[in-house]
Amino acid sequence: MGDGSFLMNSQELETAMREKIPFVVLIWTDESYGLIKWKQELEIGRTAYISFTNPDFVKQAESYGYRGVQISTAHQPLPALQEALALDTVILIDCPVDYSENTRLTDRLGQLTAAL
């Protein structure tokens, strides 16, 4: 899930810990409502009210008693997910993303379809 939606619902992981429900959360972190930003840029050419700051998600996880993992390289997400899925507990994986790639991809796909 995105970091914005996680901030709106993160309290549910306390429930998962208390009830011993294994759960893996992968957060796509960009400190904005990334998909909304992308849509605003595409549709109206500007953005409004989409940026925010995040807490330290790893520390937040630890404060609830579950494990947090910070991704810092492109090679870490798959091993982190594999390890998290093998464990019988709540795990949070904080993975930074750059949604500007979506705009580049959309532009490229538009060029391809325009050529048809």
MOPAC internal coordinates of N, CA, C and O (Angstrom, degrees):
PM7 1SCF
backbone

  N    0.0000 0     0.00 0     0.00 0    0    0    0
  C    1.4344 1     0.00 0     0.00 0    1    0    0
  C    1.5179 1   108.42 1     0.00 0    2    1    0
  O    1.2310 1   120.90 1   -19.18 1    3    2    1
  N    1.3153 1   115.89 1   160.82 1    3    2    1
  C    1.4535 1   119.87 1   175.56 1    5    3    2
  C    1.5133 1   111.15 1   -74.13 1    6    5    3
  O    1.2310 1   121.17 1   -18.03 1    7    6    5
  N    1.3340 1   115.36 1   161.97 1    7    6    5
  C    1.4577 1   119.02 1  -179.46 1    9    7    6
  C    1.5243 1   111.90 1   -65.64 1   10    9    7
  O    1.2310 1   119.70 1   147.49 1   11   10    9
  N    1.3264 1   118.18 1   -32.51 1   11   10    9
  C    1.4615 1   120.31 1   177.43 1   13   11   10
  C    1.5181 1   112.12 1   -63.29 1   14   13   11
  O    1.2310 1   120.41 1   133.45 1   15   14   13
  N    1.3232 1   116.82 1   -46.55 1   15   14   13
  C    1.4681 1   119.04 1   179.55 1   17   15   14
  C    1.5231 1   111.13 1   -69.59 1   18   17   15
  O    1.2310 1   120.32 1   146.44 1   19   18   17
  N    1.3388 1   116.99 1   -33.56 1   19   18   17
  C    1.4618 1   118.77 1   176.30 1   21   19   18
  C    1.5265 1   110.88 1   -61.57 1   22   21   19
  O    1.2310 1   120.62 1   136.26 1   23   22   21
  N    1.3301 1   116.42 1   -43.74 1   23   22   21
  C    1.4662 1   119.40 1   179.93 1   25   23   22
  C    1.5245 1   111.56 1   -61.66 1   26   25   23
  O    1.2310 1   120.14 1   151.07 1   27   26   25
  N    1.3160 1   117.34 1   -28.93 1   27   26   25
  C    1.4674 1   120.54 1   179.61 1   29   27   26
  C    1.5247 1   112.74 1   -78.09 1   30   29   27
  O    1.2310 1   119.95 1   161.39 1   31   30   29
  N    1.3436 1   117.70 1   -18.61 1   31   30   29
  C    1.4635 1   120.83 1  -172.42 1   33   31   30
  C    1.5215 1   114.96 1  -134.00 1   34   33   31
  O    1.2310 1   119.46 1  -170.38 1   35   34   33
  N    1.3098 1   118.63 1     9.62 1   35   34   33
  C    1.4691 1   120.68 1  -172.65 1   37   35   34
  C    1.5212 1   113.55 1   -63.23 1   38   37   35
  O    1.2310 1   119.70 1   156.27 1   39   38   37
  N    1.3110 1   118.19 1   -23.73 1   39   38   37
  C    1.4677 1   120.88 1  -178.69 1   41   39   38
  C    1.5262 1   111.89 1   -61.64 1   42   41   39
  O    1.2310 1   119.70 1   159.35 1   43   42   41
  N    1.3198 1   118.19 1   -20.65 1   43   42   41
  C    1.4599 1   120.55 1  -179.36 1   45   43   42
  C    1.5233 1   112.64 1   -67.63 1   46   45   43
  O    1.2310 1   120.23 1   159.58 1   47   46   45
  N    1.3295 1   117.17 1   -20.42 1   47   46   45
  C    1.4594 1   119.04 1   178.20 1   49   47   46
  C    1.5237 1   111.69 1   -71.89 1   50   49   47
  O    1.2310 1   120.14 1   155.55 1   51   50   49
  N    1.3145 1   117.35 1   -24.45 1   51   50   49
  C    1.4701 1   119.59 1   172.70 1   53   51   50
  C    1.5275 1   108.72 1   -62.67 1   54   53   51
  O    1.2310 1   120.73 1   137.69 1   55   54   53
  N    1.3136 1   116.21 1   -42.31 1   55   54   53
  C    1.4656 1   120.78 1   177.84 1   57   55   54
  C    1.5297 1   110.64 1   -61.09 1   58   57   55
  O    1.2310 1   120.79 1   135.47 1   59   58   57
  N    1.3282 1   116.09 1   -44.53 1   59   58   57
  C    1.4657 1   120.22 1   179.60 1   61   59   58
  C    1.5227 1   111.11 1   -60.67 1   62   61   59
  O    1.2310 1   119.93 1   137.85 1   63   62   61
  N    1.3265 1   117.74 1   -42.15 1   63   62   61
  C    1.4732 1   120.65 1   178.00 1   65   63   62
  C    1.5247 1   110.68 1   -64.71 1   66   65   63
  O    1.2310 1   120.94 1   132.09 1   67   66   65
  N    1.3199 1   115.80 1   -47.91 1   67   66   65
  C    1.4717 1   120.28 1  -176.91 1   69   67   66
  C    1.5201 1   111.11 1   -61.74 1   70   69   67
  O    1.2310 1   120.36 1   140.66 1   71   70   69
  N    1.3208 1   116.92 1   -39.34 1   71   70   69
  C    1.4640 1   121.72 1  -177.96 1   73   71   70
  C    1.5309 1   112.79 1   -90.69 1   74   73   71
  O    1.2310 1   120.66 1  -176.22 1   75   74   73
  N    1.3438 1   116.35 1     3.78 1   75   74   73
  C    1.4678 1   122.48 1   178.54 1   77   75   74
  C    1.5284 1   112.08 1    56.80 1   78   77   75
  O    1.2310 1   120.93 1  -131.68 1   79   78   77
  N    1.3316 1   115.83 1    48.32 1   79   78   77
  C    1.4579 1   123.15 1   178.24 1   81   79   78
  C    1.5291 1   107.74 1  -102.59 1   82   81   79
  O    1.2310 1   120.01 1   -68.21 1   83   82   81
  N    1.3283 1   117.58 1   111.79 1   83   82   81
  C    1.4707 1   119.49 1   178.45 1   85   83   82
  C    1.5311 1   109.82 1   -61.82 1   86   85   83
  O    1.2310 1   121.25 1   -45.72 1   87   86   85
  N    1.3236 1   115.21 1   134.28 1   87   86   85
  C    1.4526 1   118.90 1  -174.64 1   89   87   86
  C    1.5166 1   108.54 1  -155.40 1   90   89   87
  O    1.2310 1   119.88 1   -46.23 1   91   90   89
  N    1.3309 1   117.83 1   133.77 1   91   90   89
  C    1.4588 1   122.26 1   176.87 1   93   91   90
  C    1.5215 1   108.47 1  -113.98 1   94   93   91
  O    1.2310 1   120.70 1   -52.10 1   95   94   93
  N    1.3212 1   116.27 1   127.90 1   95   94   93
  C    1.4609 1   122.10 1   176.27 1   97   95   94
  C    1.5121 1   108.25 1  -116.42 1   98   97   95
  O    1.2310 1   120.86 1   -56.05 1   99   98   97
  N    1.3218 1   115.95 1   123.95 1   99   98   97
  C    1.4577 1   122.21 1   174.01 1  101   99   98
  C    1.5216 1   106.50 1  -108.85 1  102  101   99
  O    1.2310 1   120.79 1   -65.02 1  103  102  101
  N    1.3295 1   116.10 1   114.98 1  103  102  101
  C    1.4639 1   121.12 1  -178.46 1  105  103  102
  C    1.5275 1   109.13 1  -100.13 1  106  105  103
  O    1.2310 1   120.76 1   -55.90 1  107  106  105
  N    1.3324 1   116.15 1   124.10 1  107  106  105
  C    1.4580 1   122.21 1   171.56 1  109  107  106
  C    1.5327 1   105.85 1   -86.02 1  110  109  107
  O    1.2310 1   120.07 1   -71.38 1  111  110  109
  N    1.3238 1   117.48 1   108.62 1  111  110  109
  C    1.4594 1   122.28 1  -172.31 1  113  111  110
  C    1.5240 1   111.83 1  -102.28 1  114  113  111
  O    1.2310 1   121.03 1   -59.62 1  115  114  113
  N    1.3275 1   115.64 1   120.38 1  115  114  113
  C    1.4668 1   120.74 1   174.36 1  117  115  114
  C    1.5317 1   112.72 1  -139.59 1  118  117  115
  O    1.2310 1   120.45 1  -174.09 1  119  118  117
  N    1.3302 1   116.74 1     5.91 1  119  118  117
  C    1.4593 1   123.50 1   179.80 1  121  119  118
  C    1.5223 1   113.11 1    54.37 1  122  121  119
  O    1.2310 1   121.61 1  -143.68 1  123  122  121
  N    1.3200 1   114.53 1    36.32 1  123  122  121
  C    1.4594 1   119.86 1   173.39 1  125  123  122
  C    1.5243 1   107.45 1  -162.41 1  126  125  123
  O    1.2310 1   121.63 1   -13.12 1  127  126  125
  N    1.2932 1   114.48 1   166.88 1  127  126  125
  C    1.4591 1   118.65 1   171.44 1  129  127  126
  C    1.5246 1   105.14 1   -80.08 1  130  129  127
  O    1.2310 1   121.04 1   -98.56 1  131  130  129
  N    1.3396 1   115.62 1    81.44 1  131  130  129
  C    1.4601 1   123.25 1  -168.93 1  133  131  130
  C    1.5091 1   114.89 1   -55.81 1  134  133  131
  O    1.2310 1   119.99 1   133.40 1  135  134  133
  N    1.3147 1   117.62 1   -46.60 1  135  134  133
  C    1.4578 1   119.10 1  -178.75 1  137  135  134
  C    1.5255 1   111.30 1   -70.74 1  138  137  135
  O    1.2310 1   120.46 1   146.09 1  139  138  137
  N    1.3231 1   116.72 1   -33.91 1  139  138  137
  C    1.4654 1   119.86 1   176.31 1  141  139  138
  C    1.5339 1   109.13 1   -67.50 1  142  141  139
  O    1.2310 1   120.67 1   138.72 1  143  142  141
  N    1.3264 1   116.33 1   -41.28 1  143  142  141
  C    1.4678 1   120.95 1   176.44 1  145  143  142
  C    1.5227 1   110.52 1   -57.39 1  146  145  143
  O    1.2310 1   120.80 1   132.01 1  147  146  145
  N    1.3159 1   116.07 1   -47.99 1  147  146  145
  C    1.4629 1   121.90 1  -179.60 1  149  147  146
  C    1.5201 1   110.09 1   -58.43 1  150  149  147
  O    1.2310 1   120.09 1   132.19 1  151  150  149
  N    1.3283 1   117.43 1   -47.81 1  151  150  149
  C    1.4701 1   121.06 1  -179.91 1  153  151  150
  C    1.5312 1   111.08 1   -64.00 1  154  153  151
  O    1.2310 1   119.66 1   138.46 1  155  154  153
  N    1.3314 1   118.25 1   -41.54 1  155  154  153
  C    1.4593 1   120.58 1   178.96 1  157  155  154
  C    1.5308 1   110.50 1   -61.93 1  158  157  155
  O    1.2310 1   120.48 1   135.92 1  159  158  157
  N    1.3266 1   116.69 1   -44.08 1  159  158  157
  C    1.4618 1   119.85 1   179.45 1  161  159  158
  C    1.5287 1   111.15 1   -62.35 1  162  161  159
  O    1.2310 1   120.37 1   139.14 1  163  162  161
  N    1.3215 1   116.90 1   -40.86 1  163  162  161
  C    1.4639 1   120.56 1   179.68 1  165  163  162
  C    1.5263 1   112.64 1   -68.79 1  166  165  163
  O    1.2310 1   120.72 1   138.48 1  167  166  165
  N    1.3215 1   116.23 1   -41.52 1  167  166  165
  C    1.4626 1   119.72 1  -171.62 1  169  167  166
  C    1.5222 1   114.69 1   -90.73 1  170  169  167
  O    1.2310 1   119.88 1   144.59 1  171  170  169
  N    1.3545 1   117.84 1   -35.41 1  171  170  169
  C    1.4641 1   118.38 1  -177.31 1  173  171  170
  C    1.5288 1   112.93 1  -124.19 1  174  173  171
  O    1.2310 1   120.37 1   179.48 1  175  174  173
  N    1.3361 1   116.89 1    -0.52 1  175  174  173
  C    1.4523 1   121.01 1   174.56 1  177  175  174
  C    1.5199 1   115.69 1    75.21 1  178  177  175
  O    1.2310 1   119.91 1  -169.01 1  179  178  177
  N    1.3179 1   117.78 1    10.99 1  179  178  177
  C    1.4619 1   121.75 1   178.13 1  181  179  178
  C    1.5268 1   108.24 1  -156.78 1  182  181  179
  O    1.2310 1   121.39 1    -7.64 1  183  182  181
  N    1.3234 1   114.94 1   172.36 1  183  182  181
  C    1.4591 1   119.10 1   178.06 1  185  183  182
  C    1.5203 1   110.31 1  -122.63 1  186  185  183
  O    1.2310 1   121.25 1   -20.44 1  187  186  185
  N    1.3154 1   115.21 1   159.56 1  187  186  185
  C    1.4643 1   121.20 1   177.30 1  189  187  186
  C    1.5184 1   110.00 1  -149.42 1  190  189  187
  O    1.2310 1   120.89 1   -52.83 1  191  190  189
  N    1.3290 1   115.90 1   127.17 1  191  190  189
  C    1.4619 1   123.27 1   169.94 1  193  191  190
  C    1.5296 1   114.13 1    56.98 1  194  193  191
  O    1.2310 1   120.73 1  -133.53 1  195  194  193
  N    1.3218 1   116.21 1    46.47 1  195  194  193
  C    1.4688 1   119.01 1  -177.49 1  197  195  194
  C    1.5246 1   113.56 1  -118.28 1  198  197  195
  O    1.2310 1   119.49 1   174.74 1  199  198  197
  N    1.3319 1   118.57 1    -5.26 1  199  198  197
  C    1.4757 1   120.90 1  -176.76 1  201  199  198
  C    1.5182 1   111.50 1  -100.65 1  202  201  199
  O    1.2310 1   120.76 1   -32.25 1  203  202  201
  N    1.3247 1   116.16 1   147.75 1  203  202  201
  C    1.4563 1   122.56 1   177.03 1  205  203  202
  C    1.5180 1   108.05 1  -155.96 1  206  205  203
  O    1.2310 1   120.37 1    -6.95 1  207  206  205
  N    1.3193 1   116.89 1   173.05 1  207  206  205
  C    1.4661 1   120.86 1   175.40 1  209  207  206
  C    1.5249 1   108.58 1  -110.15 1  210  209  207
  O    1.2310 1   121.35 1   -24.68 1  211  210  209
  N    1.3062 1   115.02 1   155.32 1  211  210  209
  C    1.4629 1   121.42 1  -178.28 1  213  211  210
  C    1.5212 1   111.05 1  -112.23 1  214  213  211
  O    1.2310 1   121.18 1   -26.15 1  215  214  213
  N    1.3368 1   115.34 1   153.85 1  215  214  213
  C    1.4590 1   118.19 1   166.89 1  217  215  214
  C    1.5246 1   108.65 1   -74.09 1  218  217  215
  O    1.2310 1   120.23 1    -5.61 1  219  218  217
  N    1.2971 1   117.16 1   174.39 1  219  218  217
  C    1.4603 1   121.85 1   171.55 1  221  219  218
  C    1.5279 1   105.84 1   -75.14 1  222  221  219
  O    1.2310 1   120.36 1   -73.65 1  223  222  221
  N    1.3326 1   116.92 1   106.35 1  223  222  221
  C    1.4632 1   120.37 1  -174.92 1  225  223  222
  C    1.5199 1   112.95 1   -64.67 1  226  225  223
  O    1.2310 1   119.77 1   146.56 1  227  226  225
  N    1.3301 1   118.04 1   -33.44 1  227  226  225
  C    1.4680 1   120.48 1   177.91 1  229  227  226
  C    1.5255 1   109.81 1   -64.79 1  230  229  227
  O    1.2310 1   120.17 1   135.53 1  231  230  229
  N    1.3276 1   117.28 1   -44.47 1  231  230  229
  C    1.4668 1   120.44 1   177.38 1  233  231  230
  C    1.5240 1   111.13 1   -65.57 1  234  233  231
  O    1.2310 1   120.48 1   142.69 1  235  234  233
  N    1.3227 1   116.69 1   -37.31 1  235  234  233
  C    1.4633 1   120.00 1   177.30 1  237  235  234
  C    1.5247 1   109.97 1   -61.35 1  238  237  235
  O    1.2310 1   120.74 1   135.19 1  239  238  237
  N    1.3357 1   116.19 1   -44.81 1  239  238  237
  C    1.4671 1   120.55 1   178.13 1  241  239  238
  C    1.5237 1   110.14 1   -58.54 1  242  241  239
  O    1.2310 1   120.86 1   131.25 1  243  242  241
  N    1.3113 1   115.97 1   -48.75 1  243  242  241
  C    1.4603 1   120.47 1  -178.46 1  245  243  242
  C    1.5261 1   111.61 1   -62.34 1  246  245  243
  O    1.2310 1   119.97 1   146.24 1  247  246  245
  N    1.3285 1   117.65 1   -33.76 1  247  246  245
  C    1.4665 1   119.72 1  -179.91 1  249  247  246
  C    1.5242 1   111.55 1   -67.34 1  250  249  247
  O    1.2310 1   120.18 1   154.63 1  251  250  249
  N    1.3290 1   117.27 1   -25.37 1  251  250  249
  C    1.4649 1   121.75 1   175.93 1  253  251  250
  C    1.5264 1   112.01 1   -89.94 1  254  253  251
  O    1.2310 1   120.27 1   172.78 1  255  254  253
  N    1.3424 1   117.08 1    -7.22 1  255  254  253
  C    1.4544 1   120.71 1   177.74 1  257  255  254
  C    1.5112 1   114.99 1    94.47 1  258  257  255
  O    1.2310 1   119.83 1  -170.80 1  259  258  257
  N    1.3105 1   117.94 1     9.20 1  259  258  257
  C    1.4636 1   119.40 1   175.30 1  261  259  258
  C    1.5149 1   109.73 1  -113.91 1  262  261  259
  O    1.2310 1   120.92 1    -8.69 1  263  262  261
  N    1.3119 1   115.84 1   171.31 1  263  262  261
  C    1.4569 1   121.51 1  -173.26 1  265  263  262
  C    1.5178 1   111.03 1   -88.79 1  266  265  263
  O    1.2310 1   121.09 1   -40.81 1  267  266  265
  N    1.3210 1   115.51 1   139.19 1  267  266  265
  C    1.4556 1   122.00 1   173.53 1  269  267  266
  C    1.5120 1   109.97 1  -118.95 1  270  269  267
  O    1.2310 1   120.60 1   -37.65 1  271  270  269
  N    1.3294 1   116.46 1   142.35 1  271  270  269
  C    1.4591 1   122.67 1  -179.74 1  273  271  270
  C    1.5279 1   107.77 1  -126.11 1  274  273  271
  O    1.2310 1   120.55 1   -48.72 1  275  274  273
  N    1.3264 1   116.56 1   131.28 1  275  274  273
  C    1.4585 1   121.70 1   177.70 1  277  275  274
  C    1.5191 1   109.51 1  -101.86 1  278  277  275
  O    1.2310 1   119.97 1   -57.50 1  279  278  277
  N    1.3154 1   117.66 1   122.50 1  279  278  277
  C    1.4616 1   122.58 1   176.68 1  281  279  278
  C    1.5278 1   107.96 1   -86.37 1  282  281  279
  O    1.2310 1   120.63 1   -47.84 1  283  282  281
  N    1.3323 1   116.40 1   132.16 1  283  282  281
  C    1.4579 1   119.39 1   179.30 1  285  283  282
  C    1.5244 1   113.28 1  -128.44 1  286  285  283
  O    1.2310 1   120.07 1   170.99 1  287  286  285
  N    1.3532 1   117.48 1    -9.01 1  287  286  285
  C    1.4623 1   120.20 1   176.57 1  289  287  286
  C    1.5247 1   109.27 1  -135.32 1  290  289  287
  O    1.2310 1   121.08 1   -20.41 1  291  290  289
  N    1.3140 1   115.55 1   159.59 1  291  290  289
  C    1.4660 1   121.22 1  -178.91 1  293  291  290
  C    1.5277 1   113.05 1   -66.63 1  294  293  291
  O    1.2310 1   119.77 1   164.89 1  295  294  293
  N    1.3190 1   118.05 1   -15.11 1  295  294  293
  C    1.4653 1   121.62 1  -178.17 1  297  295  294
  C    1.5296 1   112.98 1   -89.31 1  298  297  295
  O    1.2310 1   119.75 1   171.69 1  299  298  297
  N    1.3134 1   118.08 1    -8.31 1  299  298  297
  C    1.4602 1   121.22 1  -173.55 1  301  299  298
  C    1.5290 1   116.51 1   -87.26 1  302  301  299
  O    1.2310 1   118.08 1   152.02 1  303  302  301
  N    1.3323 1   121.26 1   -27.98 1  303  302  301
  C    1.4718 1   118.25 1  -173.33 1  305  303  302
  C    1.5289 1   115.22 1   -58.92 1  306  305  303
  O    1.2310 1   119.53 1   133.16 1  307  306  305
  N    1.3187 1   118.50 1   -46.84 1  307  306  305
  C    1.4655 1   119.60 1  -177.09 1  309  307  306
  C    1.5282 1   112.03 1   -63.09 1  310  309  307
  O    1.2310 1   118.87 1   129.67 1  311  310  309
  N    1.3443 1   119.77 1   -50.33 1  311  310  309
  C    1.4708 1   118.09 1   177.34 1  313  311  310
  C    1.5289 1   112.57 1   -60.54 1  314  313  311
  O    1.2310 1   120.28 1   141.95 1  315  314  313
  N    1.3255 1   117.08 1   -38.05 1  315  314  313
  C    1.4688 1   119.73 1   179.00 1  317  315  314
  C    1.5230 1   110.92 1   -63.23 1  318  317  315
  O    1.2310 1   120.14 1   137.34 1  319  318  317
  N    1.3186 1   117.33 1   -42.66 1  319  318  317
  C    1.4693 1   120.94 1   177.55 1  321  319  318
  C    1.5208 1   111.40 1   -65.12 1  322  321  319
  O    1.2310 1   120.30 1   135.59 1  323  322  321
  N    1.3194 1   117.02 1   -44.41 1  323  322  321
  C    1.4621 1   120.20 1   179.83 1  325  323  322
  C    1.5285 1   111.18 1   -59.90 1  326  325  323
  O    1.2310 1   120.70 1   135.64 1  327  326  325
  N    1.3263 1   116.27 1   -44.36 1  327  326  325
  C    1.4586 1   119.99 1   178.98 1  329  327  326
  C    1.5262 1   110.60 1   -65.36 1  330  329  327
  O    1.2310 1   120.37 1   135.66 1  331  330  329
  N    1.3236 1   116.89 1   -44.34 1  331  330  329
  C    1.4669 1   120.99 1  -178.39 1  333  331  330
  C    1.5194 1   111.41 1   -61.78 1  334  333  331
  O    1.2310 1   120.18 1   137.49 1  335  334  333
  N    1.3151 1   117.25 1   -42.51 1  335  334  333
  C    1.4676 1   120.95 1  -178.70 1  337  335  334
  C    1.5253 1   112.01 1   -68.64 1  338  337  335
  O    1.2310 1   120.32 1   156.13 1  339  338  337
  N    1.3247 1   116.99 1   -23.87 1  339  338  337
  C    1.4648 1   120.75 1   179.47 1  341  339  338
  C    1.5283 1   112.46 1   -81.38 1  342  341  339
  O    1.2310 1   120.24 1   164.23 1  343  342  341
  N    1.3265 1   117.14 1   -15.77 1  343  342  341
  C    1.4689 1   120.97 1  -178.53 1  345  343  342
  C    1.5195 1   110.40 1   -90.63 1  346  345  343
  O    1.2310 1   120.98 1   -23.55 1  347  346  345
  N    1.2991 1   115.73 1   156.45 1  347  346  345
  C    1.4704 1   121.80 1  -176.55 1  349  347  346
  C    1.5304 1   110.38 1  -107.20 1  350  349  347
  O    1.2310 1   121.50 1  -122.86 1  351  350  349
  N    1.3416 1   114.74 1    57.14 1  351  350  349
  C    1.4656 1   119.13 1  -177.46 1  353  351  350
  C    1.5280 1   109.21 1  -157.08 1  354  353  351
  O    1.2310 1   120.97 1     5.44 1  355  354  353
  N    1.3023 1   115.75 1  -174.56 1  355  354  353
  C    1.4618 1   121.65 1   175.78 1  357  355  354
  C    1.5264 1   108.23 1   -87.90 1  358  357  355
  O    1.2310 1   120.65 1   -48.10 1  359  358  357
  N    1.3167 1   116.37 1   131.90 1  359  358  357
  C    1.4628 1   123.34 1   178.24 1  361  359  358
  C    1.5233 1   108.07 1  -133.89 1  362  361  359
  O    1.2310 1   120.94 1   -42.11 1  363  362  361
  N    1.3207 1   115.81 1   137.89 1  363  362  361
  C    1.4592 1   122.02 1   174.98 1  365  363  362
  C    1.5230 1   107.75 1  -116.52 1  366  365  363
  O    1.2310 1   120.51 1   -48.05 1  367  366  365
  N    1.3223 1   116.64 1   131.95 1  367  366  365
  C    1.4617 1   121.79 1   177.00 1  369  367  366
  C    1.5219 1   107.53 1  -118.64 1  370  369  367
  O    1.2310 1   120.71 1   -60.80 1  371  370  369
  N    1.3174 1   116.26 1   119.20 1  371  370  369
  C    1.4622 1   123.15 1  -179.12 1  373  371  370
  C    1.5249 1   108.28 1   -99.36 1  374  373  371
  O    1.2310 1   120.82 1   -68.50 1  375  374  373
  N    1.3374 1   116.04 1   111.50 1  375  374  373
  C    1.4637 1   121.50 1  -173.74 1  377  375  374
  C    1.5330 1   110.54 1  -122.79 1  378  377  375
  O    1.2310 1   119.76 1   -67.61 1  379  378  377
  N    1.3340 1   118.07 1   112.39 1  379  378  377
  C    1.4608 1   119.75 1   178.36 1  381  379  378
  C    1.5294 1   111.04 1   -67.33 1  382  381  379
  O    1.2310 1   121.23 1   -36.55 1  383  382  381
  N    1.3389 1   115.25 1   143.45 1  383  382  381
  C    1.4682 1   120.91 1   178.25 1  385  383  382
  C    1.5241 1   109.46 1  -134.32 1  386  385  383
  O    1.2310 1   121.51 1   -19.70 1  387  386  385
  N    1.3191 1   114.72 1   160.30 1  387  386  385
  C    1.4613 1   121.85 1   176.64 1  389  387  386
  C    1.5245 1   107.66 1  -124.21 1  390  389  387
  O    1.2310 1   121.05 1   -79.40 1  391  390  389
  N    1.3275 1   115.61 1   100.60 1  391  390  389
  C    1.4624 1   120.15 1  -177.16 1  393  391  390
  C    1.5281 1   112.88 1   -72.10 1  394  393  391
  O    1.2310 1   119.51 1   173.50 1  395  394  393
  N    1.3189 1   118.55 1    -6.50 1  395  394  393
  C    1.4625 1   118.80 1   177.55 1  397  395  394
  C    1.5239 1   110.81 1   -62.91 1  398  397  395
  O    1.2310 1   120.17 1   158.09 1  399  398  397
  N    1.3191 1   117.27 1   -21.91 1  399  398  397
  C    1.4615 1   120.25 1   175.39 1  401  399  398
  C    1.5273 1   111.01 1   -62.30 1  402  401  399
  O    1.2310 1   120.00 1   148.24 1  403  402  401
  N    1.3360 1   117.60 1   -31.76 1  403  402  401
  C    1.4658 1   120.54 1   177.94 1  405  403  402
  C    1.5248 1   111.25 1   -60.03 1  406  405  403
  O    1.2310 1   120.67 1   137.08 1  407  406  405
  N    1.3282 1   116.32 1   -42.92 1  407  406  405
  C    1.4584 1   120.61 1  -179.71 1  409  407  406
  C    1.5189 1   110.39 1   -65.13 1  410  409  407
  O    1.2310 1   120.13 1   136.85 1  411  410  409
  N    1.3217 1   117.35 1   -43.15 1  411  410  409
  C    1.4655 1   120.37 1   178.58 1  413  411  410
  C    1.5347 1   110.61 1   -62.38 1  414  413  411
  O    1.2310 1   120.32 1   137.77 1  415  414  413
  N    1.3205 1   116.98 1   -42.23 1  415  414  413
  C    1.4558 1   120.95 1   179.10 1  417  415  414
  C    1.5199 1   110.72 1   -64.99 1  418  417  415
  O    1.2310 1   120.05 1   135.72 1  419  418  417
  N    1.3191 1   117.50 1   -44.28 1  419  418  417
  C    1.4645 1   121.17 1   179.15 1  421  419  418
  C    1.5215 1   110.46 1   -61.17 1  422  421  419
  O    1.2310 1   120.23 1   136.42 1  423  422  421
  N    1.3263 1   117.17 1   -43.58 1  423  422  421
  C    1.4690 1   120.37 1   177.72 1  425  423  422
  C    1.5186 1   110.85 1   -60.23 1  426  425  423
  O    1.2310 1   120.31 1   135.46 1  427  426  425
  N    1.3085 1   117.01 1   -44.54 1  427  426  425
  C    1.4779 1   121.57 1  -179.10 1  429  427  426
  C    1.5253 1   110.64 1   -65.21 1  430  429  427
  O    1.2310 1   119.95 1   135.72 1  431  430  429
  N    1.3136 1   117.69 1   -44.28 1  431  430  429
  C    1.4706 1   120.51 1   178.37 1  433  431  430
  C    1.5237 1   110.58 1   -63.66 1  434  433  431
  O    1.2310 1   120.26 1   142.73 1  435  434  433
  N    1.3332 1   117.11 1   -37.27 1  435  434  433
  C    1.4709 1   120.69 1   177.42 1  437  435  434
  C    1.5144 1   110.92 1   -62.49 1  438  437  435
  O    1.2310 1   120.37 1   139.85 1  439  438  437
  N    1.3320 1   116.90 1   -40.15 1  439  438  437
  C    1.4677 1   121.04 1   177.86 1  441  439  438
  C    1.5302 1   110.61 1   -64.37 1  442  441  439
  O    1.2310 1   120.26 1   140.42 1  443  442  441
  N    1.3158 1   117.11 1   -39.58 1  443  442  441
  C    1.4619 1   121.21 1  -179.61 1  445  443  442
  C    1.5229 1   111.27 1   -65.35 1  446  445  443
  O    1.2310 1   120.43 1   135.03 1  447  446  445
  N    1.3433 1   116.78 1   -44.97 1  447  446  445
  C    1.4597 1   119.44 1  -178.42 1  449  447  446
  C    1.5219 1   111.69 1   -73.10 1  450  449  447
  O    1.2310 1   119.55 1   150.07 1  451  450  449
  N    1.3287 1   118.47 1   -29.93 1  451  450  449
  C    1.4734 1   121.09 1   177.57 1  453  451  450
  C    1.5140 1   111.12 1   -66.63 1  454  453  451
  O    1.2310 1   120.70 1   151.07 1  455  454  453
  N    1.3337 1   116.26 1   -28.93 1  455  454  453
  C    1.4556 1   120.82 1  -179.71 1  457  455  454
  C    1.5217 1   112.36 1   -73.87 1  458  457  455
  O    1.2310 1   120.00 1   163.81 1  459  458  457
  N    1.3227 1   117.60 1   -16.19 1  459  458  457
  C    1.4730 1   120.40 1  -179.02 1  461  459  458
  C    1.4543 1   109.17 1   -78.13 1  462  461  459
  O    1.2310 1   120.10 1   180.00 1  463  462  461

